[in-house]
């Protein structure tokens, strides 16, 4: 009976160890995608902000129409 209890605890430990490994693999698989999407969002916001600033600074210039 003692060996069965020890075996049950050992199996539970192995299952929890595997769960931790699976979570780490999922995080490592998803993180590059999240980093790339975050970088894309920052690039869009920065581009929009700089474009708005350029239009405001050079309002009335005939060169603005050639930027599109």
NUDORO-830132 format. One record per atom (N, C-alpha, C, O): x, y, z; residue number from 1; atom name; residue in three letters. Coordinates in nm, 2 decimals, always signed. Layout:
BEGIN
REC      u      v      w  nr atom rest
REC      X      Y      Z NUM   CA  ALA
...
# end
This chain:
BEGIN
REC      u      v      w  nr atom rest
REC  +0.08  -0.12  +0.00   1    N  UNK
REC  +0.00  +0.00  +0.00   1   CA  UNK
REC  +0.09  +0.13  +0.00   1    C  UNK
REC  +0.05  +0.22  -0.06   1    O  UNK
REC  +0.20  +0.12  +0.07   2    N  UNK
REC  +0.29  +0.24  +0.08   2   CA  UNK
REC  +0.34  +0.27  -0.06   2    C  UNK
REC  +0.36  +0.39  -0.10   2    O  UNK
REC  +0.38  +0.17  -0.14   3    N  UNK
REC  +0.43  +0.19  -0.27   3   CA  UNK
REC  +0.33  +0.25  -0.37   3    C  UNK
REC  +0.36  +0.33  -0.45   3    O  UNK
REC  +0.20  +0.22  -0.35   4    N  UNK
REC  +0.09  +0.27  -0.43   4   CA  UNK
REC  +0.07  +0.42  -0.40   4    C  UNK
REC  +0.06  +0.50  -0.50   4    O  UNK
REC  +0.08  +0.46  -0.28   5    N  UNK
REC  +0.07  +0.60  -0.24   5   CA  UNK
REC  +0.18  +0.68  -0.30   5    C  UNK
REC  +0.17  +0.79  -0.35   5    O  UNK
REC  +0.30  +0.63  -0.28   6    N  UNK
REC  +0.42  +0.70  -0.33   6   CA  UNK
REC  +0.41  +0.71  -0.49   6    C  UNK
REC  +0.45  +0.81  -0.54   6    O  UNK
REC  +0.37  +0.60  -0.55   7    N  UNK
REC  +0.35  +0.60  -0.69   7   CA  UNK
REC  +0.25  +0.71  -0.74   7    C  UNK
REC  +0.27  +0.77  -0.84   7    O  UNK
REC  +0.14  +0.72  -0.66   8    N  UNK
REC  +0.04  +0.82  -0.70   8   CA  UNK
REC  +0.09  +0.96  -0.68   8    C  UNK
REC  +0.07  +1.05  -0.77   8    O  UNK
REC  +0.17  +0.99  -0.58   9    N  UNK
REC  +0.23  +1.12  -0.56   9   CA  UNK
REC  +0.34  +1.15  -0.67   9    C  UNK
REC  +0.35  +1.26  -0.72   9    O  UNK
REC  +0.41  +1.04  -0.71  10    N  UNK
REC  +0.51  +1.06  -0.82  10   CA  UNK
REC  +0.44  +1.09  -0.95  10    C  UNK
REC  +0.49  +1.18  -1.02  10    O  UNK
REC  +0.33  +1.02  -0.98  11    N  UNK
REC  +0.26  +1.05  -1.10  11   CA  UNK
REC  +0.20  +1.19  -1.10  11    C  UNK
REC  +0.21  +1.26  -1.20  11    O  UNK
REC  +0.15  +1.24  -0.99  12    N  UNK
REC  +0.10  +1.38  -0.98  12   CA  UNK
REC  +0.21  +1.48  -1.00  12    C  UNK
REC  +0.19  +1.58  -1.07  12    O  UNK
REC  +0.33  +1.45  -0.95  13    N  UNK
REC  +0.44  +1.54  -0.97  13   CA  UNK
REC  +0.48  +1.54  -1.11  13    C  UNK
REC  +0.51  +1.65  -1.17  13    O  UNK
REC  +0.48  +1.43  -1.18  14    N  UNK
REC  +0.51  +1.42  -1.32  14   CA  UNK
REC  +0.41  +1.50  -1.41  14    C  UNK
REC  +0.45  +1.57  -1.50  14    O  UNK
REC  +0.28  +1.49  -1.37  15    N  UNK
REC  +0.18  +1.56  -1.45  15   CA  UNK
REC  +0.20  +1.71  -1.43  15    C  UNK
REC  +0.19  +1.78  -1.53  15    O  UNK
REC  +0.22  +1.75  -1.31  16    N  UNK
REC  +0.24  +1.90  -1.29  16   CA  UNK
REC  +0.37  +1.95  -1.36  16    C  UNK
REC  +0.37  +2.06  -1.41  16    O  UNK
REC  +0.47  +1.87  -1.36  17    N  UNK
REC  +0.59  +1.90  -1.43  17   CA  UNK
REC  +0.57  +1.92  -1.58  17    C  UNK
REC  +0.62  +2.01  -1.65  17    O  UNK
REC  +0.49  +1.83  -1.64  18    N  UNK
REC  +0.46  +1.83  -1.78  18   CA  UNK
REC  +0.37  +1.95  -1.81  18    C  UNK
REC  +0.38  +2.02  -1.91  18    O  UNK
REC  +0.28  +1.99  -1.72  19    N  UNK
REC  +0.19  +2.10  -1.74  19   CA  UNK
REC  +0.28  +2.23  -1.74  19    C  UNK
REC  +0.25  +2.32  -1.82  19    O  UNK
REC  +0.38  +2.24  -1.66  20    N  UNK
REC  +0.47  +2.36  -1.66  20   CA  UNK
REC  +0.54  +2.36  -1.79  20    C  UNK
REC  +0.56  +2.47  -1.84  20    O  UNK
REC  +0.59  +2.25  -1.84  21    N  UNK
REC  +0.66  +2.25  -1.96  21   CA  UNK
REC  +0.57  +2.29  -2.08  21    C  UNK
REC  +0.62  +2.36  -2.17  21    O  UNK
REC  +0.45  +2.24  -2.08  22    N  UNK
REC  +0.36  +2.27  -2.19  22   CA  UNK
REC  +0.33  +2.42  -2.19  22    C  UNK
REC  +0.32  +2.49  -2.29  22    O  UNK
REC  +0.31  +2.48  -2.07  23    N  UNK
REC  +0.28  +2.62  -2.06  23   CA  UNK
REC  +0.40  +2.70  -2.11  23    C  UNK
REC  +0.38  +2.80  -2.18  23    O  UNK
REC  +0.52  +2.66  -2.08  24    N  UNK
REC  +0.64  +2.73  -2.13  24   CA  UNK
REC  +0.65  +2.72  -2.28  24    C  UNK
REC  +0.69  +2.82  -2.35  24    O  UNK
REC  +0.62  +2.61  -2.34  25    N  UNK
REC  +0.63  +2.59  -2.48  25   CA  UNK
REC  +0.52  +2.68  -2.55  25    C  UNK
REC  +0.55  +2.75  -2.65  25    O  UNK
REC  +0.40  +2.69  -2.49  26    N  UNK
REC  +0.30  +2.78  -2.55  26   CA  UNK
REC  +0.34  +2.92  -2.54  26    C  UNK
REC  +0.32  +3.00  -2.64  26    O  UNK
REC  +0.40  +2.97  -2.43  27    N  UNK
REC  +0.44  +3.10  -2.41  27   CA  UNK
REC  +0.55  +3.13  -2.51  27    C  UNK
REC  +0.55  +3.24  -2.58  27    O  UNK
REC  +0.65  +3.04  -2.53  28    N  UNK
REC  +0.76  +3.07  -2.63  28   CA  UNK
REC  +0.71  +3.07  -2.77  28    C  UNK
REC  +0.77  +3.13  -2.85  28    O  UNK
REC  +0.60  +2.99  -2.80  29    N  UNK
REC  +0.55  +2.99  -2.94  29   CA  UNK
REC  +0.47  +3.12  -2.97  29    C  UNK
REC  +0.47  +3.17  -3.08  29    O  UNK
REC  +0.40  +3.17  -2.87  30    N  UNK
REC  +0.31  +3.29  -2.89  30   CA  UNK
REC  +0.39  +3.42  -2.87  30    C  UNK
REC  +0.35  +3.52  -2.94  30    O  UNK
REC  +0.49  +3.43  -2.80  31    N  UNK
REC  +0.56  +3.56  -2.77  31   CA  UNK
REC  +0.61  +3.62  -2.89  31    C  UNK
REC  +0.60  +3.75  -2.90  31    O  UNK
REC  +0.67  +3.56  -2.99  32    N  UNK
REC  +0.72  +3.63  -3.11  32   CA  UNK
REC  +0.60  +3.70  -3.19  32    C  UNK
REC  +0.62  +3.81  -3.24  32    O  UNK
REC  +0.49  +3.63  -3.19  33    N  UNK
REC  +0.37  +3.69  -3.26  33   CA  UNK
REC  +0.33  +3.81  -3.19  33    C  UNK
REC  +0.30  +3.91  -3.25  33    O  UNK
REC  +0.32  +3.80  -3.05  34    N  UNK
REC  +0.28  +3.92  -2.98  34   CA  UNK
REC  +0.38  +4.04  -2.99  34    C  UNK
REC  +0.33  +4.15  -2.99  34    O  UNK
REC  +0.50  +4.01  -2.99  35    N  UNK
REC  +0.60  +4.11  -3.00  35   CA  UNK
REC  +0.59  +4.18  -3.14  35    C  UNK
REC  +0.60  +4.30  -3.15  35    O  UNK
REC  +0.58  +4.10  -3.24  36    N  UNK
REC  +0.56  +4.15  -3.38  36   CA  UNK
REC  +0.44  +4.24  -3.39  36    C  UNK
REC  +0.44  +4.35  -3.45  36    O  UNK
REC  +0.33  +4.19  -3.33  37    N  UNK
REC  +0.20  +4.27  -3.34  37   CA  UNK
REC  +0.22  +4.40  -3.26  37    C  UNK
REC  +0.17  +4.50  -3.31  37    O  UNK
REC  +0.28  +4.39  -3.15  38    N  UNK
REC  +0.30  +4.51  -3.07  38   CA  UNK
REC  +0.39  +4.61  -3.14  38    C  UNK
REC  +0.36  +4.74  -3.13  38    O  UNK
REC  +0.49  +4.57  -3.21  39    N  UNK
REC  +0.58  +4.65  -3.28  39   CA  UNK
REC  +0.51  +4.72  -3.40  39    C  UNK
REC  +0.53  +4.84  -3.43  39    O  UNK
REC  +0.42  +4.64  -3.46  40    N  UNK
REC  +0.34  +4.70  -3.57  40   CA  UNK
REC  +0.25  +4.81  -3.52  40    C  UNK
REC  +0.23  +4.91  -3.59  40    O  UNK
REC  +0.18  +4.79  -3.41  41    N  UNK
REC  +0.10  +4.89  -3.35  41   CA  UNK
REC  +0.17  +5.01  -3.32  41    C  UNK
REC  +0.13  +5.12  -3.35  41    O  UNK
REC  +0.29  +5.00  -3.26  42    N  UNK
REC  +0.37  +5.12  -3.23  42   CA  UNK
REC  +0.41  +5.19  -3.36  42    C  UNK
REC  +0.41  +5.31  -3.37  42    O  UNK
REC  +0.45  +5.11  -3.47  43    N  UNK
REC  +0.48  +5.18  -3.59  43   CA  UNK
REC  +0.37  +5.25  -3.66  43    C  UNK
REC  +0.39  +5.36  -3.71  43    O  UNK
REC  +0.25  +5.20  -3.65  44    N  UNK
REC  +0.13  +5.26  -3.70  44   CA  UNK
REC  +0.10  +5.39  -3.63  44    C  UNK
REC  +0.08  +5.50  -3.69  44    O  UNK
REC  +0.11  +5.39  -3.49  45    N  UNK
REC  +0.08  +5.51  -3.41  45   CA  UNK
REC  +0.19  +5.61  -3.44  45    C  UNK
REC  +0.16  +5.73  -3.45  45    O  UNK
REC  +0.31  +5.57  -3.45  46    N  UNK
REC  +0.42  +5.67  -3.47  46   CA  UNK
REC  +0.41  +5.73  -3.61  46    C  UNK
REC  +0.42  +5.85  -3.63  46    O  UNK
REC  +0.38  +5.65  -3.71  47    N  UNK
REC  +0.36  +5.70  -3.85  47   CA  UNK
REC  +0.24  +5.80  -3.85  47    C  UNK
REC  +0.25  +5.91  -3.92  47    O  UNK
REC  +0.13  +5.77  -3.79  48    N  UNK
REC  +0.02  +5.85  -3.79  48   CA  UNK
REC  +0.05  +5.99  -3.72  48    C  UNK
REC  +0.01  +6.09  -3.77  48    O  UNK
REC  +0.11  +5.98  -3.61  49    N  UNK
REC  +0.15  +6.10  -3.53  49   CA  UNK
REC  +0.25  +6.19  -3.61  49    C  UNK
REC  +0.23  +6.31  -3.62  49    O  UNK
REC  +0.35  +6.13  -3.67  50    N  UNK
REC  +0.44  +6.21  -3.75  50   CA  UNK
REC  +0.38  +6.27  -3.87  50    C  UNK
REC  +0.42  +6.38  -3.91  50    O  UNK
REC  +0.29  +6.19  -3.94  51    N  UNK
REC  +0.22  +6.25  -4.06  51   CA  UNK
REC  +0.13  +6.37  -4.02  51    C  UNK
REC  +0.13  +6.47  -4.09  51    O  UNK
REC  +0.06  +6.35  -3.91  52    N  UNK
REC  -0.02  +6.46  -3.86  52   CA  UNK
REC  +0.06  +6.59  -3.83  52    C  UNK
REC  +0.02  +6.70  -3.86  52    O  UNK
REC  +0.18  +6.56  -3.77  53    N  UNK
REC  +0.27  +6.67  -3.73  53   CA  UNK
REC  +0.32  +6.74  -3.86  53    C  UNK
REC  +0.33  +6.86  -3.86  53    O  UNK
REC  +0.36  +6.66  -3.96  54    N  UNK
REC  +0.41  +6.72  -4.08  54   CA  UNK
REC  +0.31  +6.80  -4.16  54    C  UNK
REC  +0.34  +6.91  -4.21  54    O  UNK
REC  +0.18  +6.75  -4.16  55    N  UNK
REC  +0.08  +6.83  -4.23  55   CA  UNK
REC  +0.05  +6.96  -4.15  55    C  UNK
REC  +0.03  +7.06  -4.22  55    O  UNK
REC  +0.05  +6.95  -4.02  56    N  UNK
REC  +0.03  +7.08  -3.94  56   CA  UNK
REC  +0.14  +7.18  -3.96  56    C  UNK
REC  +0.11  +7.30  -3.97  56    O  UNK
REC  +0.26  +7.13  -3.97  57    N  UNK
REC  +0.38  +7.22  -3.98  57   CA  UNK
REC  +0.38  +7.29  -4.12  57    C  UNK
REC  +0.42  +7.41  -4.13  57    O  UNK
REC  +0.35  +7.22  -4.22  58    N  UNK
REC  +0.36  +7.27  -4.35  58   CA  UNK
REC  +0.23  +7.29  -4.42  58    C  UNK
REC  +0.21  +7.28  -4.54  58    O  UNK
REC  +0.13  +7.34  -4.34  59    N  UNK
REC  +0.00  +7.37  -4.40  59   CA  UNK
REC  +0.01  +7.48  -4.49  59    C  UNK
REC  +0.07  +7.59  -4.46  59    O  UNK
REC  -0.05  +7.47  -4.61  60    N  UNK
REC  -0.05  +7.57  -4.71  60   CA  UNK
REC  +0.06  +7.56  -4.81  60    C  UNK
REC  +0.07  +7.64  -4.91  60    O  UNK
REC  +0.15  +7.47  -4.79  61    N  UNK
REC  +0.26  +7.45  -4.89  61   CA  UNK
REC  +0.21  +7.37  -5.01  61    C  UNK
REC  +0.13  +7.28  -5.00  61    O  UNK
REC  +0.26  +7.41  -5.13  62    N  UNK
REC  +0.22  +7.34  -5.25  62   CA  UNK
REC  +0.29  +7.20  -5.26  62    C  UNK
REC  +0.24  +7.12  -5.34  62    O  UNK
REC  +0.39  +7.17  -5.18  63    N  UNK
REC  +0.46  +7.04  -5.19  63   CA  UNK
REC  +0.38  +6.93  -5.11  63    C  UNK
REC  +0.41  +6.82  -5.14  63    O  UNK
REC  +0.28  +6.97  -5.03  64    N  UNK
REC  +0.21  +6.87  -4.96  64   CA  UNK
REC  +0.13  +6.78  -5.05  64    C  UNK
REC  +0.11  +6.66  -5.02  64    O  UNK
REC  +0.08  +6.83  -5.17  65    N  UNK
REC  +0.01  +6.75  -5.26  65   CA  UNK
REC  +0.09  +6.65  -5.33  65    C  UNK
REC  +0.04  +6.55  -5.38  65    O  UNK
REC  +0.22  +6.66  -5.33  66    N  UNK
REC  +0.31  +6.56  -5.40  66   CA  UNK
REC  +0.35  +6.45  -5.30  66    C  UNK
REC  +0.41  +6.36  -5.35  66    O  UNK
REC  +0.31  +6.46  -5.18  67    N  UNK
REC  +0.35  +6.36  -5.08  67   CA  UNK
REC  +0.26  +6.23  -5.08  67    C  UNK
REC  +0.29  +6.13  -5.02  67    O  UNK
REC  +0.15  +6.24  -5.16  68    N  UNK
REC  +0.06  +6.12  -5.16  68   CA  UNK
REC  +0.10  +6.04  -5.27  68    C  UNK
REC  +0.03  +5.93  -5.29  68    O  UNK
# end
